[in-house]
């Protein structure tokens, strides 16, 4: 039976990787930027704002929701999406120290 290498890393490292993977497509960055800009839930407007098919946007929304970066609320036949405050807070708590460490390390880098 194969052993997964993911078990060798701590929970914070695995969660940070999961969040970064969810953000690993420009369409997903565009979606969260749009949600942040609007500061409200968006139902059908996302597809109108992006140069992508509705089915493609839905796949990206699903990935962001699964990672806990956005949340969706059913409104009749549509789902309204907005940023998930807890997920964004968790992302900041995990990634800010990592970025700070990387920034500090590059200042002391010998290359």
URFENBEL-V271484 format. One record per backbone hydrogen bond with DSSP energy under -0.5 kcal/mol. NH is the residue of the N-H (numbers start at 1). CO is the residue of the C=O. Records with the same first field share a line. If there is no record, write none. Layout:
NH: CO, CO
This chain:
7: 4
8: 5
9: 6
14: 10
15: 11
16: 12
17: 13
18: 14
19: 15
20: 16
21: 17
22: 18
23: 19
24: 21
28: 25
29: 25
30: 26
31: 27
32: 28
33: 29
34: 30
35: 31
36: 32
37: 33
38: 34
39: 35
40: 35
42: 81
47: 44
48: 44
49: 45, 46
50: 46
52: 50
57: 53
58: 54
59: 55
60: 56
61: 57
62: 58
63: 59
64: 60
65: 61
66: 62
67: 63
68: 65
69: 64
70: 64
71: 82
73: 80
75: 78
78: 75
80: 73
81: 42
82: 71
84: 69
85: 83
88: 84
89: 85
90: 86
91: 87
92: 88
93: 89
94: 90
95: 91
96: 92
98: 94
99: 95
100: 96
101: 97
102: 98
103: 99
104: 100
105: 101
106: 102
107: 103
108: 104
109: 106
